[in-house]
Amino acid sequence: MRIEKDTLGKVRLPDDVYYGAQTGRAVDNFPISGLRLPGRFIRAQGIVKLAAARANASMGLLGKKMLKAVERAASEVIKGMHNQHFVVDVYQAGAGTSQNMNANEVIANRAIEILGGEKGDYTLVNPNDHVNMAQSTNDTIPASIYISSFGAVRDDLIPALGGLSDALLSKSLEFDNIVKAGRTHMQDAVPIRLGQEFGGYAEAIKKDMRRINNAVESLLYLPLGGNATGTGINTGPQYRGNVIKEIKKITGIKFKSCENLFEGIQNVTPALELSAALRGVSITLTKITNDIRLLSSGPRTGLAEIKLPAVQPGSSIMPGKVNPVMAEMLNMVCFQVMGNDATIAYATQASQLELNVMMPVIAYNLLFSIEILSNGINAFTEKCVTGIEADAKRCEDYADATLAMATALNPLIGYAPAAEVSKEAYKSGKSIRQIAVEKGILDEKNASRILDPRKLTGN
């Protein structure tokens, strides 16, 4: 064990940990959930600390020897080499002060070690005075949220959504010649092609991708340099511009400084904007997965227009039963994301005066949503969508049977007489085509032409 001091006194710590006294206190104070902010967030903290060190050194505020040690330590954090030393619970000190100090202490103690010193010897590298120089929790935590979320969307979510959209589009082409009954209000409607239905799904995903891409643009504006309240207290004159320049170099992403640092620290609305877009895609996905569950229902007593790949037994008691488990899984993911969005919305509106103190829970839920959506979509695409098969005969039988075929008679005999044909077909169990011919409305030739389900689906 080793003993470290902070402004409240002494703290005993295991000798092999890189975190220090303030993190140790946080571990004791917040034994809440066992949940930790994820590796992407820790990586973003490392990026901020590395960029800050370089920006400060460029103004002569950090010596070369110390800079090299801090650079190496921060780079190791970026690589995930010290994730096990980031131990603060998600439900922690407001704004993420403990999380910020966790990063400061890990980097400081590792830098001390690199310089040949012993952990806790903060005369060599100090967590507050050197690693946290020109920074505050209040500007580094939102910056870390935006950096990590932008990367997660770019690297994971957008590729996952693109893969799903492509798979749905492929199915729309495969199923383009299969005519089926449309359904509105869960009742018979005019014919539609199965490919058109799947094409609608693909387009809905593409539109959600555009909305998400628009939302992540707001993440590019970082409040770094605002420090505690937006005034930039204790920052050098070139720090604000230099730290953003360094982050752009490290990440290759065109981050910018907030137009107004006071607003950038008061609010975390870019996270809210992205979360709302994630909620939107979750609603779209829920609609698609629910449709696929309905279309595959059966196999003998449901719609059974499509067949899903069998990936596992569906019942512990009913032999041979196979369930739409991948669609059910994605439903659960989407419901979780909607719940996360509610948490983020409440936490975002909790901003008071110069700061939002609920940022750790915003960070956790936002990154959690992106992660489970990305993984869930990939699994659903691979193990469900790509293997969907159509029952063309059943689809065509439904297309012939739908009572809404009477809609094609409207231009010939009017709405009310067409409704009578529909009611008679329902009572008799016959098709619209049969009743139209029997009543002399159409001869066989014109009935085949006018009441051809395929022609009624358009191009």
ABEGO torsion letter per residue (X at the ends): XBBBBBAAEBBBBBAABABBAAAAAAAAABBAAGBBBBAAAAAAAAAAAAAAAAAAAAAGABBAAAAAAAAAAAAAAAAGAAAAABABBABBBBGGAAAAAAAAAAAAAAAAAAAGBBBGBAAABBAAAAAABGBBAAAAAAAAAAAAAAAAAAAAAAAAAAAAAAAAAAAAAAAAABBBBBBBGGBBBBBBBAAAAAAAAAAAAAAAAAAAAAAAAAAABBABGAEAAGAGBGBBAAAAAAAAAAAAAAAGBBBBBBABAAAAAABAAAAAAAAAAAAAAAAAAAAAAAAAAAAABOAAABAGABBBBBABBABAABBGBBBBAAAAAAAAAAAAAAAAAAAAAAAAAABBEABBAAAAAAAAAAAAAAAAAAAAAAAAAAAAAAABBBBAAAAAAAAAABAAAAAAAAAAAEAAAAAAAAAAAAAAGBBAAAAAAAAGABBAAAAAAAABAAAAAEX
